[in-house]
Each structure stands twice: as C-alpha cells, then as structure tokens.
Amino acid sequence: MAEHKQDTLANFLTAALDMEDEIASSIYKDYVNAKNWPKTLKPEVFQKISEYLNVLIEDTQRHRKIIAGLIKQHGQNSKPQ
C-alpha cells in the first residue's frame, strides 16, 4: 500500500513538472518573441511586457527546481527530465 502511495505521489509530481514545462515553453516564451505581437505595438510597451514575462519564466524555472527536488525526495520511482 505504501508503494502505491509513493507511485501516486511520483506521478502527481511528474505531472506538475510537465505542467510547469508546458507553461514556460508554450505560453511565456512564445510571447517574448516580438513577432507574435501586433506590428503596431510600440517598442517600449513590448519591452515592458517582456520584462514581466521574463519574471514569470524565472518563476516557472524556480517552480521546476522545487518540483524536481520533491520528486527526488518523495517520488523515487520517477525521475525529472
């Protein structure tokens, strides 16, 4: 029974890690590229948006490290990518 709980925790943590990766790559990083914004967007506005998005990307990287640490500590049947 304890092994089943560990498997469940490992799967949950791995899913959380996958979600962090998905958020970082498919949402934030796409919008840091000026080509994905209207051509009429002023450069200074895009710069400000980029600064905020970079904060979110850095937060996501920190979340990934935390989750990877939890996997290492509590989800021994699963390894971070």
One Martini backbone bead per residue (centre of mass of N, CA, C, O) as a GRO file, in nm:
protein
   81
    1MET     BB    1   0.057   0.063  -0.020
    2ALA     BB    2   0.300   0.257   0.000
    3GLU     BB    3   0.384   0.225  -0.298
    4HIS     BB    4   0.129   0.347  -0.419
    5LYS     BB    5   0.164   0.627  -0.294
    6GLN     BB    6   0.435   0.684  -0.429
    7ASP     BB    7   0.339   0.660  -0.719
    8THR     BB    8   0.129   0.884  -0.701
    9LEU     BB    9   0.326   1.108  -0.623
   10ALA     BB   10   0.512   1.081  -0.865
   11ASN     BB   11   0.294   1.139  -1.077
   12PHE     BB   12   0.209   1.414  -0.973
   13LEU     BB   13   0.490   1.553  -0.993
   14THR     BB   14   0.534   1.498  -1.292
   15ALA     BB   15   0.286   1.655  -1.386
   16ALA     BB   16   0.376   1.926  -1.267
   17LEU     BB   17   0.634   1.946  -1.433
   18ASP     BB   18   0.496   1.942  -1.709
   19MET     BB   19   0.330   2.202  -1.664
   20GLU     BB   20   0.567   2.395  -1.633
   21ASP     BB   21   0.684   2.341  -1.912
   22GLU     BB   22   0.435   2.425  -2.073
   23ILE     BB   23   0.416   2.715  -1.977
   24ALA     BB   24   0.698   2.813  -2.056
   25SER     BB   25   0.693   2.727  -2.366
   26SER     BB   26   0.381   2.790  -2.473
   27ILE     BB   27   0.357   3.084  -2.348
   28TYR     BB   28   0.586   3.279  -2.261
   29LYS     BB   29   0.800   3.240  -2.494
   30ASP     BB   30   0.615   3.326  -2.728
   31TYR     BB   31   0.573   3.631  -2.606
   32VAL     BB   32   0.882   3.729  -2.635
   33ASN     BB   33   0.816   3.746  -2.927
   34ALA     BB   34   0.756   4.008  -3.142
   35LYS     BB   35   0.613   3.842  -3.379
   36ASN     BB   36   0.350   3.778  -3.178
   37TRP     BB   37   0.284   4.074  -3.230
   38PRO     BB   38   0.177   4.355  -3.310
   39LYS     BB   39   0.316   4.595  -3.516
   40THR     BB   40   0.188   4.843  -3.339
   41LEU     BB   41   0.367   4.789  -3.113
   42LYS     BB   42   0.545   4.938  -2.896
   43PRO     BB   43   0.861   4.895  -2.786
   44GLU     BB   44   0.814   4.983  -2.485
   45VAL     BB   45   0.582   4.785  -2.437
   46PHE     BB   46   0.728   4.525  -2.507
   47GLN     BB   47   0.948   4.553  -2.295
   48LYS     BB   48   0.759   4.536  -2.050
   49ILE     BB   49   0.637   4.265  -2.114
   50SER     BB   50   0.906   4.110  -2.114
   51GLU     BB   51   0.976   4.157  -1.820
   52TYR     BB   52   0.731   4.007  -1.704
   53LEU     BB   53   0.779   3.736  -1.849
   54ASN     BB   54   1.059   3.682  -1.725
   55VAL     BB   55   0.956   3.649  -1.441
   56LEU     BB   56   0.776   3.404  -1.504
   57ILE     BB   57   0.999   3.222  -1.610
   58GLU     BB   58   1.168   3.221  -1.350
   59ASP     BB   59   0.947   3.104  -1.172
   60THR     BB   60   0.915   2.841  -1.329
   61GLN     BB   61   1.205   2.744  -1.280
   62ARG     BB   62   1.174   2.730  -0.974
   63HIS     BB   63   0.942   2.530  -0.971
   64ARG     BB   64   1.094   2.303  -1.111
   65LYS     BB   65   1.308   2.266  -0.888
   66ILE     BB   66   1.114   2.197  -0.663
   67ILE     BB   67   0.979   1.953  -0.796
   68ALA     BB   68   1.238   1.793  -0.847
   69GLY     BB   69   1.303   1.770  -0.544
   70LEU     BB   70   1.045   1.614  -0.468
   71ILE     BB   71   1.098   1.374  -0.646
   72LYS     BB   72   1.367   1.293  -0.519
   73GLN     BB   73   1.244   1.268  -0.223
   74HIS     BB   74   0.928   1.123  -0.294
   75GLY     BB   75   0.971   1.008  -0.614
   76GLN     BB   76   1.166   0.743  -0.676
   77ASN     BB   77   1.010   0.631  -0.952
   78SER     BB   78   1.085   0.927  -1.051
   79LYS     BB   79   1.226   1.138  -1.307
   80PRO     BB   80   1.357   1.409  -1.404
   81GLN     BB   81   1.423   1.574  -1.719
   0.00000   0.00000   0.00000
